[in-house]
Structure formats: structure tokens, C-alpha cells
């Protein structure tokens, strides 16, 4: 039950390739294996540790060890059953693909035996609508107003999200949670594109994006904005207007590191977030304002 390959994926893939692609005879091939039987109640704790220490000689990202946790399994299931509304001007509905394991999207697509089936998969799950565990952590921590944690980098942000949010999550992520997460993804990436358009090659794009959105959360009716974003499948115009006005002052705070210090390191400090939080601005549309 729940058999997992801890160390031997390359061997398994090579044998599969030889048998399926080259029609090789594997009847005389033997592979040495060590099988570890884990009690069900220890699986969530012991499974990732077996993976972690059995792969100590290879570069394995910390987020990879959480791929089989119940939270991420349920989030993947939600992504496979929830249809997104068709965008304005289109009648085609699509789904957002949550990539629980690295490379899962490409593997999933390659399993379709014919070109027509591969095209159908790509139409149902457009590649630009794929996002990963570390992406999810970035979006969630931004909207939890912790942009200084996002600025620590993908793996450290994921670790904080896992420890502070996922490990304390009651129950499992459902369809409503998934819709909200996708809306945050749309808002984050749309805001990033708009800031990039306003400041071509200006630098610190990721930091300005997470800080701008985290500051916006202070003033907007977040549930209303998330609902509107999901329904439209794009960033609401009122949010884009606010981003255009707020991102400049936010950038100014990030670039003004104390003592002419390193901007990247300054962005990782909670004091930087407190400085951005103190910004006063007047540009929010009443339709999305919190009060």
C-alpha cells in the first residue's frame, strides 16, 4: 500500500524506457532493492526522513520531501476536479494544474499515448496555468503579509509556510481553498507583470511584487478581491490601478536600505516590512476597499 521509490528513480525510468520504447526483454534483469515497511501512523513522519537521508549525496530540494504529505495530495486532487470559469471573450473552460512533485506536469502529459490526447491535455491544463509547491508558498505568505519571509527565497519560504501554516492546517484543503489559492496566483503574477511593465529591467522585481501586494492586503477587502479575481480569471482593474500607484513608493522603501546596506538583505528583514506598512497612500478604489 502506497509503495514509494526512495532512491532508484533513474534505474526505474531506464528500465521502463527500455521495455516500452525499445521493446527490450527484461526477463533476465535483476535489480537489488531494500524494502522498508513503515507502520501507517509513522508514514508521514518517517517517509520524508528516509528520502532525506537516503539521498544525502544528491541535490534534493527541501520542498521535494513534502510531496507526499496529505495536504499536498489533497491540493493536487482539488486541482484535478475544479474547472475555472471561462475568461471574458472565451467559451473554453480550463483547469489549473498543481504540480505536487517536480516535473509532474510533463510526466502527466507524456503518459498520453497519442498526439491528439497530448493536445487535449494541454488544452485542459494550459502550461501557463501550472504552479508548484514553492509557488504556492510564495503566494500564501505574500497574502499573509509576510513579504520578508518570501524574500528569503523559495526553499526557506516553503519551510516557513510548512511549519507555520500547513502543519497547523485543520482538515484538508478543499475546492474553496484551491480557488482562493489560484486567485492569489493570478494576482501575484499579474501584479509582477504590471510592475515589470512600469519598470523595465529596474531590478528587485520579486521583492517589489510581494511587498506591494502584502501592503495592499492591509487596505482591500481580500475576500471580495479573491472572489472577483477567480470569477474574471484576471487581475481586477481596480487592483492594477492600485498597484501602479503603490509600487513606486514601495520600491523607494526597499531601495533605501539603512546605512546604504544591501537591498536584498534589507528585504529579508521584518523592519523593512514595518517601514512599508507605515506607508500612507490614497489611491484605492472604494469598490475593493476594506472600509
C-alpha positions as CSV (number, residue, x, y, z in Angstrom):
1,X,0.0,0.0,0.0
2,X,1.4,3.4,-1.1
3,X,4.7,2.0,-2.5
4,X,7.3,4.7,-3.0
5,X,10.7,4.7,-4.7
6,X,13.1,6.5,-2.4
7,X,16.3,6.1,-4.3
8,X,16.2,4.4,-7.7
9,X,14.0,6.5,-9.8
10,X,16.6,6.8,-12.6
11,X,17.0,3.0,-12.7
12,X,13.3,2.5,-12.8
13,X,12.9,5.1,-15.6
14,X,15.7,3.4,-17.6
15,X,14.0,0.0,-17.4
16,X,10.6,1.5,-18.3
17,X,12.1,3.3,-21.3
18,X,13.9,0.1,-22.4
19,X,10.7,-2.0,-22.1
20,X,8.2,0.5,-23.6
21,X,10.2,2.3,-26.2
22,X,12.7,-0.3,-27.3
23,X,10.7,-3.4,-26.6
24,X,13.6,-4.9,-24.7
25,X,13.4,-8.2,-22.9
26,X,13.8,-7.6,-19.2
27,X,13.1,-11.2,-18.1
28,X,16.8,-11.7,-17.1
29,X,17.3,-8.3,-15.5
30,X,17.6,-8.2,-11.7
31,X,17.6,-5.1,-9.5
32,X,18.8,-5.2,-5.9
33,X,16.3,-3.5,-3.6
34,X,15.9,-2.7,0.0
35,X,12.3,-2.6,1.1
36,X,11.4,-0.7,4.2
37,X,7.9,-1.4,5.7
38,X,6.6,1.5,7.7
39,X,3.6,1.5,10.1
40,X,0.8,3.7,8.8
41,X,0.9,6.0,11.8
42,X,4.6,6.8,11.2
43,X,4.4,7.2,7.4
44,X,4.0,11.0,7.3
45,X,7.0,11.5,9.6
46,X,9.3,8.6,8.7
47,X,8.7,8.6,4.9
48,X,10.3,12.1,4.2
49,X,13.2,11.3,6.6
50,X,14.0,8.1,4.7
51,X,14.0,10.1,1.5
52,X,16.1,12.9,3.0
53,X,18.9,10.7,4.4
54,X,18.9,8.1,1.5
55,X,19.6,11.0,-0.9
56,X,22.2,12.9,1.0
57,X,24.7,12.6,-1.8
58,X,22.4,14.2,-4.4
59,X,20.9,17.7,-4.5
60,X,17.4,17.3,-3.3
61,X,15.4,20.4,-2.5
62,X,13.6,20.5,0.8
63,X,10.2,21.0,-0.8
64,X,10.6,17.6,-2.6
65,X,10.4,15.8,0.8
66,X,6.8,17.2,1.4
67,X,5.4,16.0,-2.0
68,X,3.5,13.0,-0.4
69,X,2.1,14.8,2.6
70,X,-1.7,14.6,2.9
71,X,-2.1,18.4,2.5
72,X,-0.4,18.4,-0.9
73,X,-2.1,15.2,-2.1
74,X,-5.5,16.8,-1.4
75,X,-4.5,20.0,-3.0
76,X,-3.5,18.1,-6.1
77,X,-6.8,16.3,-6.1
78,X,-8.7,19.6,-5.9
79,X,-6.7,20.9,-8.9
80,X,-7.8,17.9,-11.0
81,X,-11.5,18.4,-10.3
82,X,-12.1,22.1,-10.2
83,X,-12.9,23.9,-13.5
84,X,-12.0,27.5,-13.8
85,X,-14.6,30.0,-15.3
86,X,-14.1,30.7,-19.0
87,X,-12.4,34.2,-19.3
88,X,-14.3,37.0,-20.9
89,X,-14.5,36.5,-24.7
90,X,-14.0,32.8,-24.5
91,X,-16.3,29.8,-24.0
92,X,-13.5,27.3,-23.2
93,X,-13.1,26.3,-19.6
94,X,-9.7,25.1,-18.3
95,X,-8.2,23.8,-15.1
96,X,-5.2,25.0,-13.0
97,X,-2.5,22.3,-12.6
98,X,-1.0,22.0,-9.1
99,X,2.4,20.3,-9.6
100,X,2.8,18.3,-6.3
101,X,6.1,16.6,-7.5
102,X,8.8,18.2,-9.6
103,X,8.3,17.5,-13.3
104,X,4.8,16.0,-12.7
105,X,3.2,18.1,-15.4
106,X,5.5,16.9,-18.2
107,X,5.2,13.3,-17.0
108,X,1.5,13.5,-16.9
109,X,1.4,14.8,-20.4
110,X,3.8,12.2,-21.7
111,X,1.6,9.4,-20.5
112,X,-1.0,10.3,-23.1
113,X,-0.1,7.9,-25.9
114,X,-1.3,9.9,-28.9
115,X,-0.6,13.4,-30.2
116,X,-4.3,14.2,-30.0
117,X,-4.5,13.2,-26.4
118,X,-1.5,15.3,-25.6
119,X,-3.1,18.3,-27.2
120,X,-6.3,17.7,-25.3
121,X,-4.3,17.5,-22.0
122,X,-2.6,20.8,-22.9
123,X,-5.9,22.4,-23.7
124,X,-7.4,21.3,-20.4
125,X,-4.3,22.2,-18.4
126,X,-2.5,25.0,-20.2
127,X,1.2,25.1,-19.2
128,X,0.9,28.7,-18.1
129,X,-1.6,27.6,-15.6
130,X,0.8,25.2,-13.8
131,X,2.2,26.1,-10.4
132,X,4.4,24.3,-7.9
133,X,4.6,23.8,-4.1
134,X,7.1,26.6,-3.7
135,X,5.0,28.9,-5.9
136,X,2.0,28.2,-3.5
137,X,4.1,29.0,-0.5
138,X,5.2,32.3,-2.1
139,X,1.6,33.3,-2.9
140,X,0.3,32.3,0.5
141,X,3.0,34.0,2.6
142,X,2.6,37.2,0.5
143,X,-1.1,37.4,1.3
144,X,-0.4,36.5,4.9
145,X,1.6,39.8,4.8
146,X,5.0,38.2,5.3
147,X,6.9,39.6,2.3
148,X,10.1,39.5,4.3
149,X,9.7,35.7,4.5
150,X,9.0,35.4,0.7
151,X,12.2,37.4,0.2
152,X,14.3,34.7,1.9
153,X,14.0,32.6,-1.2
154,X,11.8,29.7,-2.5
155,X,13.1,26.9,-0.2
156,X,13.2,28.9,3.1
157,X,9.8,30.4,2.3
158,X,8.4,27.0,1.7
159,X,9.9,25.7,5.0
160,X,8.2,28.6,6.9
161,X,4.9,28.0,5.2
162,X,5.1,24.3,6.0
163,X,5.9,25.0,9.7
164,X,3.6,28.0,10.3
165,X,0.6,27.2,8.1
166,X,0.5,23.7,6.6
167,X,1.4,21.8,9.8
168,X,-1.4,23.7,11.6
169,X,-4.0,23.4,8.9
170,X,-7.2,21.9,10.2
171,X,-8.6,19.2,8.0
172,X,-7.6,19.2,4.3
173,X,-7.6,21.9,1.6
174,X,-10.9,21.8,-0.3
175,X,-12.2,23.2,-3.5
176,X,-12.8,26.6,-2.0
177,X,-9.3,26.8,-0.7
178,X,-7.9,25.9,-4.1
179,X,-10.0,28.6,-5.8
180,X,-8.6,31.1,-3.3
181,X,-5.0,29.9,-3.9
182,X,-5.4,30.2,-7.7
183,X,-6.8,33.7,-7.3
184,X,-3.7,34.7,-5.3
185,X,-1.6,33.2,-8.0
186,X,-3.4,35.3,-10.7
187,X,-3.0,38.4,-8.5
188,X,0.7,37.8,-7.8
189,X,1.7,37.0,-11.4
190,X,-0.5,39.8,-12.8
191,X,1.0,42.3,-10.4
192,X,4.5,41.1,-11.2
193,X,3.9,41.7,-14.9
194,X,2.4,45.1,-14.4
195,X,5.4,46.2,-12.2
196,X,7.8,44.8,-14.8
197,X,6.0,46.8,-17.5
198,X,6.3,50.0,-15.4
199,X,9.9,49.5,-14.5
200,X,11.7,47.6,-17.3
201,X,14.9,46.0,-16.1
202,X,14.8,48.0,-12.8
203,X,15.7,45.1,-10.6
204,X,14.2,43.6,-7.4
205,X,11.1,42.7,-9.3
206,X,10.1,39.8,-7.0
207,X,10.7,41.8,-3.8
208,X,8.7,44.8,-5.0
209,X,5.9,42.5,-6.1
210,X,5.5,40.7,-2.8
211,X,5.8,43.8,-0.7
212,X,3.3,45.8,-2.9
213,X,0.7,43.0,-2.6
214,X,1.3,42.5,1.1
215,X,0.7,46.2,1.7
216,X,-2.4,46.2,-0.5
217,X,-3.9,43.4,1.7
218,X,-3.9,45.9,4.6
219,X,-6.5,48.1,2.8
220,X,-8.5,45.9,0.5
221,X,-11.5,43.6,1.1
222,X,-9.4,40.5,0.4
223,X,-12.3,38.0,0.1
224,X,-14.1,40.3,-2.3
225,X,-11.0,40.7,-4.4
226,X,-10.2,37.0,-4.4
227,X,-13.8,36.1,-5.5
228,X,-13.7,38.7,-8.3
229,X,-10.3,37.6,-9.5
230,X,-11.4,33.9,-9.6
231,X,-14.6,34.8,-11.5
232,X,-12.8,37.0,-14.0
233,X,-9.6,34.9,-14.2
234,X,-7.5,38.0,-14.3
235,X,-6.4,40.9,-12.1
236,X,-9.3,43.3,-11.5
237,X,-8.7,46.8,-13.0
238,X,-9.1,48.4,-9.6
239,X,-6.2,46.3,-8.2
240,X,-4.0,47.2,-11.2
241,X,-4.7,50.9,-10.6
242,X,-3.7,50.5,-7.0
243,X,-0.5,48.6,-8.0
244,X,0.5,51.4,-10.3
245,X,0.2,53.9,-7.6
246,X,1.7,51.9,-4.7
247,X,4.6,50.0,-6.3
248,X,6.7,53.2,-6.7
249,X,6.7,54.2,-3.0
250,X,7.2,50.6,-2.0
251,X,10.3,50.4,-4.3
252,X,11.6,53.5,-2.7
253,X,11.5,51.9,0.8
254,X,13.2,48.8,-0.4
255,X,16.0,50.7,-2.1
256,X,16.5,52.9,1.0
257,X,18.4,50.2,3.0
258,X,19.7,51.5,6.3
259,X,23.3,52.6,6.1
260,X,23.4,52.2,2.3
261,X,23.2,48.4,3.0
262,X,22.5,45.5,0.7
263,X,18.9,45.8,-0.7
264,X,18.4,42.1,-1.0
265,X,19.3,41.6,2.7
266,X,17.2,44.5,3.7
267,X,14.2,43.0,2.1
268,X,14.6,39.9,4.3
269,X,14.2,42.0,7.5
270,X,10.9,42.4,9.3
271,X,11.9,46.1,9.9
272,X,11.7,46.5,6.1
273,X,8.1,45.3,6.2
274,X,7.2,47.6,9.1
275,X,8.6,50.5,7.1
276,X,6.4,49.6,4.0
277,X,3.4,49.0,6.3
278,X,3.8,52.6,7.5
279,X,3.4,54.0,4.0
280,X,0.5,56.3,3.6
281,X,-1.2,56.5,0.2
282,X,-4.6,57.4,-1.2
283,X,-5.4,55.6,-4.4
284,X,-7.6,52.7,-3.6
285,X,-11.0,52.3,-5.4
286,X,-13.9,52.3,-2.9
287,X,-15.3,49.2,-4.7
288,X,-12.4,47.0,-3.3
289,X,-11.6,49.0,-0.1
290,X,-11.8,47.2,3.2
291,X,-13.9,50.0,4.8
